Amino acid sequence: MTTVRASVDVDAPPERVWAVVADPRNLPLWDRHIESVQGVPPDGVREGTRYTTVLRFMSVRAHVGAEVVELDPPHLGRIRLSGLLDATVTTRVDLLDVNRSRLEHEVSYRFRGGPIGRLAARSLRMLGGASLALRHGALAQKRQIEDGAA
């Protein structure tokens, strides 16, 4: 397994940060390879919620299953991914002061074998690697939160 981490400081309280990052329907806003997210309940996620993320690498589409395995709003979420890749995504939101928070993501992952897994891994490397992709995603979340588009 490979583990990557990214963190950003956000000018918003933890509850506002959480409202954005805990909604998987926002994923396409943060990563252009995420085409859609399916199966998220209208009232949001809770432990045990399962949904599917549809990824697109060039002209290849892949489905990644997600299950919320731990949730402690507005501070901690842990999601297990399976399909094209096996991964655990941990998101933490910590209060820095009255209106500032630190948003941290940690992703431990492994692409599955086969042609689609190799294509996805190669595409990720071409983009600068998982660390850079995670950093870009965290910065996109920061922009969404601070611009008030929650």
N, C-alpha and C positions, 0 to 999 in steps of 0.2 A: 504494500500500500504506500502511496505517496500522500504526504500531508502538506497543505499550503494554508497560509493565514493572511488575512488582511484586516486592517482596522482604520477607521476614520473617526475624527471628532466631528460632531454634528451640533449645530446651533438649534437645539430643540430638546425638550424634556423627553425622558424615556418613553412615556406613553405615546407621544406623537411619532417617535422613531418606530416604535413597535407597530403602530397602526399601519405603517407602510410596509415594513420588512416582513411582517407575519402574514401578509396576504399573497399567496402564490400567484394570484392572477396578475400581479405586477411584474412577474418574471420576464415577459417579453419586452418590457420597458428597459430592462437592465442588461439584456444580452440579446444581440441580434440573431443568434443561432436558435433561440427559443421561439418557435413559431406560435405555440399556444399552450394553454394549461386547461385540462379538462377534468371535470368531476369535483371541483371545489364546492363545498356546500355554500349556499347563499349567505348563511350566518357566520361563515369563517371556519377555520380549522380548530380542532381540539385533538388531544391524544387519541390515536387510533384512526384519525382521518386518513383516507387514501385518495390520491389523485394521480393524474398522468400528465407528464410534461412531454410535448412533442418538439423534438429538436430537428434542425435541418442543417446539414453540412453539404454545401454545394447542392447537388440535386438529390441527395439521399436523405430520407426522413427516418427518424428513429423515435421510439416511444420509451420513456423512462418512467417507471413506477415510483411513487413516493409515498412514504408512510410517516406520519408524525408520531415519533416515539417518546418525546418528552416535551412538555410545554409548561412554562412558568412565566406567564405574561406579567409585566412587560420586560422581563430580564433574560429569559433563556428559551431557546427552541432547539430541538434536535430532530432531524429528518433523515430517514434511511432511504436511499435510492437504489433501484435495481433495474436491470435491463441491459442497455448498452454499456452501462458502468455500474459497479457496486461502489457505493459511497455513503459516508455519513457527513451531514452538514450540520455544524453547530453554530448557532447565532447567539451572541450575548449583547446585551445593552446595559451599560453601566452609567449611572449618574455621575457627572463631573462637577457640576454646580447647578444652580437653580434652573438655568435654561440651556444646559449643554450636556451632551451624552457622548459616550464612546461606543461605537458600533463595531463589533468584532465578529469575523467569520473564520471558521476553521473547517476545511474540507479534507477528509481522508478518502482517497479514491483509487480505483483500479478499473481500467477499461477491460471489458471482456474481449476474448479472442474473436476471430472471424474477421471478414473483410470490412464490415461496418465499424467494428471497434478499432481496427487499425486505421481506417479513414478518419475517424473522430480524433484519435490520438495524434495523428499526423496534422490534422487541421489545427488542433490546439497548439501544437509546437510551432506551426507557421505563424500563429497569432502572437507568439511570444511566451507561450507556456501558461500553465494553470495559475501561477501566482499573478501574472499580469492580468489575465482574464478576471480573476477574483477581485483584484484591485479596481479594475474598471467598473465592475458591477457595484462594488461598495461606493465608489464615487458617484455613480448614477443614482444610487439610493439616497446618498447625501443631498444631491441636487433636487431630487423629487421631494424630499422631506423639507428642505429649507425653502423651496419655491412654493410650498403649500399645496402641492398637487396630490395630497393624500386622499 
